[in-house]
Amino acid sequence: MQSNNHTTSSLFNGFIDAVHCLAWIPVHYKAWTESTQHKFDDTRQEQRPLEMVLGKEKKQMTGLAIGVSNMKAGERALLHVGWELGYGEEGSFSFPNVPPKADVVYEVELIGFDETKEGKARSDMTVEERIGAADRRKMDGNNLYKEEKLEEAMQQYEMAIAYLGDDFMFQLFGKFRDMALAVKNPCHLNTAACLIKLMRYDEAIAQCSMVLAEDENNVKALYRRGKAKAELGQTDAAREDFQKARKYAPEDKAIAKELRQLAEQDKALYKKQKEIYKGIFGPPPTPKPKEPSSLPIRFWQWLIFIWHSFMALILQLFRRERLKTN
């Protein structure tokens, strides 16, 4: 949204009028400067949405907030924000690095709205309230997953995870951390299940890996990560995950089935490679039977010939000497 001073003022006033109560909105976005196309922020790459509270957003996010306030949950949009509603005349020389007077383009996905009650922002909630809100989102996601509404289900899971962000989890210990992980980890795993069905295997692997960073022996995380790796053709890495999962769940039929399938694939691949190499190099040459050596026969023939010649010479000399004597 391009703007001059008049339109900036009117847009901002309309935005404030529209936001009559505080609203916490998780969004994913990529941002780049319009003139240089330099990308300076990407929440999906960091696997973490922006947690925006409308009415309390940072000054440089004003333009983004105005655009987001006019979007629906699940909607994606390309927002063009003038420098007056962005990083301003001076820009930003820390993180993110944005030049002065730079118009910004945002590629935004609105995960969903979460209207706060009685003006209470997410950051003002108690630990129990945040975990409870996240758990309700998780249950909503589960219901959508059962209806095969995968994109909508993932939005609910992402909102639940956003309640339990890294900054929040870092402050938790003991039973509260266990309570939070009991909600957060299933959201990552269910998101991975959605992504596998949508054939977005790399993203599924990332979701499972986040669970395994907290619980390295989580069977579901190992199984689903192995399944995603197998779909990408990473058979050795997939087998490693499946074998580790079987170690902790030896009776699980789904894990055993995946391992059998990998073994069958390996066998079929070996057979195919064998046929290919056979076609390239041809069958190995058949060794010819060795002919019996004629050396002994020829040796005796020469020996007999020499003996006869020698005896003939001796006989001739003997006759010559006899004639001389006579």
HELIX and SHEET records of a PDB file:
HELIX    1   1 ASN A    5  ALA A   18  1                                  14    
HELIX    2   2 LYS A   59  MET A   61  5                                   3    
HELIX    3   3 THR A   62  SER A   69  1                                   8    
HELIX    4   4 TRP A   83  LEU A   85  5                                   3    
HELIX    5   5 LYS A  117  GLY A  119  5                                   3    
HELIX    6   6 ARG A  122  ASP A  124  5                                   3    
HELIX    7   7 VAL A  127  LYS A  146  1                                  20    
HELIX    8   8 LEU A  150  TYR A  163  1                                  14    
HELIX    9   9 ASP A  166  PHE A  170  1                                   5    
HELIX   10  10 GLY A  174  LYS A  197  1                                  24    
HELIX   11  11 TYR A  201  GLU A  214  1                                  14    
HELIX   12  12 VAL A  219  GLU A  231  1                                  13    
HELIX   13  13 THR A  235  TYR A  248  1                                  14    
HELIX   14  14 LYS A  253  PHE A  281  1                                  29    
HELIX   15  15 LEU A  295  THR A  325  1                                  31    
SHEET    1   A 3 LYS A  39  ASP A  42  0                                        
SHEET    2   A 3 ALA A  23  THR A  33 -1                                        
SHEET    3   A 3 LEU A  50  LEU A  54 -1                                        
SHEET    1   B 4 LYS A  39  ASP A  42  0                                        
SHEET    2   B 4 ALA A  23  THR A  33 -1                                        
SHEET    3   B 4 VAL A 104  LEU A 110 -1                                        
SHEET    4   B 4 ARG A  76  VAL A  81 -1                                        
SHEET    1   C 3 LYS A  39  ASP A  42  0                                        
SHEET    2   C 3 ALA A  23  THR A  33 -1                                        
SHEET    3   C 3 ASP A 114  GLU A 115 -1                                        
END                                                                             
